[in-house]
Amino acid sequence: MAVLASIFAAPSVRAAPSSPTAGPAPAKTPADNSVVLVAVVNDGLSDGLQTAIGELQTQLARQGITFRLERTNLPSDAPALPRIRQVAEAHAARGVFWFDQSAPGAVGVYLLSQSGETFGRRVQTDDDSPEASVEAVWLIVSASALALATGEAVQMRSVALAEPEPAPEPDPLPQPERAPSPEPAPKPKPERNARLGLVGAAGYLGSGFAPELVWQHGASVSAAVDARPWLRLGAGYGLLAPPRSSAAPIGARHQLALRVGLVANPSPRFQLEGRVSPGAEFVQWDSGTDGGIRTLATLGVEAVLHIALTGPVFLQAGLGATTVLNRFAFVECAAEATTCSGDDRRVLLTPWRVRPRVHVGVGLHF
């Protein structure tokens, strides 16, 4: 069990304490301070220590030190420091003394200074001579009280006393689950590439024919439907005008073709199309003595670039070749010949089997 004494500094202390059996006080006089001592006495404190504290109260009062007693019990199952600090704070104490008699054969003397330091001394007790230990405790407290009053160093060992364990931190509150962030909406593709509709185009058409007629100029129109974003089906018509400066007996050429196209969209403005076009070509010819219309079966392949201009309008350019499947020559027979062979047969023009083809125009994608 323990006794608690609290010491407060104040002005005007003039003499040193003496022990219960001591004579004159020490020669050194405290500074102009006043010290208030508050003792908290446990019920189990020995009669000898209680008597000594009472005598110490009288002795210190002569030195201008007020000594108060307050009966209370320190906790036996927990550190005493929290209660000691409460007493010190309540009285604005210069220092707090308390005594521990829980260990057999010894009494502990402890001090909490105003700066928060803790000091301690252990005094051995003897059942045959209890007065000696009581007097030793009295001297320790008296000298330490005067040291606190005068600002001198306390002649006790600095000790580390048990502190109460901090209360465990509460478990963190569960964090609400975050809803998954919505995936960003995909960027819409350009309207022209995204819709399925009709495609119409018109423009310039150029095509080769034979060594005697290297190139003919004309125009073409076409219409198609986007069956899928990547599939285009359509048909086209081309007209190649009769040559003006060639001696070849070729007139106008009319081209009809079905078209199957595979479409790719590498960027918002550009579209690529690869076409395969089975069809027929009708060739007008006139040699002067003979003429008519020849029909050629054709198969064309073409790469076409579409460039978006504004709204549904686009520019179109294509380059490809057309293969003649039923190749034949344009010949002239002698007027009076019974057969068209040998010297009676003259070849006027032999078309190329594979002929280049170019077209450039504008179109609308509805």
Secondary structure, 3 states (H helix, E strand, C coil): CCEEEEEECCCECCCCCCCCCCCCCCCCCCCECCEEEEEEECCCCCHHHHHHHHHHHHHHHHCCEEEEEEECCCCCCCCCHHHHHHHHHHHCCCEEEEEECCCCCEEEEEEEECCCCEEEEEEECCCCCHHHHHHHHHHHHHHHHHHHHHCCCCCCEECCCCCCCCCCCCCCCCCCCCCCCCCCCCCCCCHHHHCCCEEEEEEEEEECCECCECCEEEEEEEEEEEEECCEEEEEEEEEECCCCCCCCCEEEEEEEEEEEEEEECCCCCEEEEEEEEEEEEEEEEECCCCEEEEEEEEEEEEEEEEEEEECCEEEEEEEEEEEECCCCCEEEECCCCCCCCHHHEEEEECCCCEEEEEEEEEEEEC
